[in-house]
Amino acid sequence: MEPREEILDYLLFATHEASGLGLVRDCGSGAGNVLVIFPMEARVQNKVAISPEWLTRHWQEWVDGNSASGEVWVSTGGRSEPEKLPEE
């Protein structure tokens, strides 16, 4: 089993697949690897954005089964100060 990094950094990116949104590793081991392409229901309607509520509910299923959504911080609008995902 490979060691787990304390902080994992991902970038949301636009794609032509499914919802048009995916996550890619931004640093560390596996940087540049696409982690997931999200389903259409993950997208905020009429925006190029993922729903924080959807991400909170589906974090372990779609992104990382080894961490809880309460441990996740999100930056909106680039590299500003991150915010915690909303509580369920």
C-alpha positions in Angstrom: 0.0 0.0 0.0 1.5 3.3 -1.0 1.8 6.1 1.6 -1.1 8.6 1.8 -0.3 12.2 1.4 -1.7 14.5 4.2 -3.0 17.1 1.7 -4.4 16.2 -1.7 -4.9 19.0 -4.2 -7.3 18.7 -7.1 -8.4 21.0 -9.9 -11.9 21.0 -11.4 -11.6 21.1 -15.2 -13.9 21.3 -18.2 -14.3 18.4 -20.6 -16.6 17.3 -23.4 -17.6 14.1 -21.5 -20.7 13.5 -19.3 -21.3 16.6 -17.1 -18.4 18.4 -18.7 -16.6 18.5 -15.4 -13.8 16.4 -13.9 -11.1 16.4 -11.2 -7.4 16.1 -11.9 -4.6 15.7 -9.3 -2.7 19.0 -9.1 0.3 18.0 -7.0 2.2 15.2 -5.4 2.1 11.5 -6.4 -0.2 11.1 -9.3 -0.1 14.8 -10.4 -1.8 15.3 -13.8 -3.9 12.1 -13.5 -7.6 12.6 -14.1 -9.4 11.2 -11.0 -13.0 11.4 -12.2 -15.4 12.7 -14.8 -18.6 13.7 -12.9 -22.2 12.8 -13.9 -24.6 15.5 -15.2 -26.4 15.7 -11.8 -23.2 17.0 -10.2 -23.2 20.2 -12.3 -24.8 23.5 -11.2 -27.5 24.2 -13.8 -26.4 26.8 -16.5 -22.9 27.2 -14.9 -19.5 25.6 -15.4 -19.5 24.6 -11.7 -20.0 21.5 -9.5 -22.7 21.6 -6.8 -21.0 21.7 -3.4 -24.1 19.9 -2.0 -23.8 17.1 -4.5 -20.1 16.8 -3.9 -20.7 16.6 -0.1 -23.2 13.8 -0.5 -21.2 11.9 -3.0 -17.5 12.5 -2.0 -16.7 9.0 -0.8 -18.4 7.3 -3.8 -17.0 9.5 -6.6 -13.8 11.0 -5.3 -12.1 9.5 -2.2 -13.6 6.6 -0.2 -10.8 7.0 2.4 -11.7 10.5 3.5 -14.9 12.2 4.6 -16.4 15.2 3.0 -16.0 17.1 6.3 -12.2 17.0 5.7 -12.5 18.7 2.3 -11.8 22.3 1.6 -12.8 24.0 -1.6 -11.5 27.2 -3.3 -13.9 29.1 -5.5 -12.5 31.4 -8.1 -9.0 30.0 -8.3 -6.4 30.0 -5.6 -8.2 32.0 -3.0 -8.7 30.9 0.6 -10.4 27.5 0.6 -13.8 26.9 2.3 -15.1 23.7 3.9 -17.7 21.8 2.0 -21.2 22.3 3.4 -22.5 20.0 6.1 -25.0 17.3 4.9 
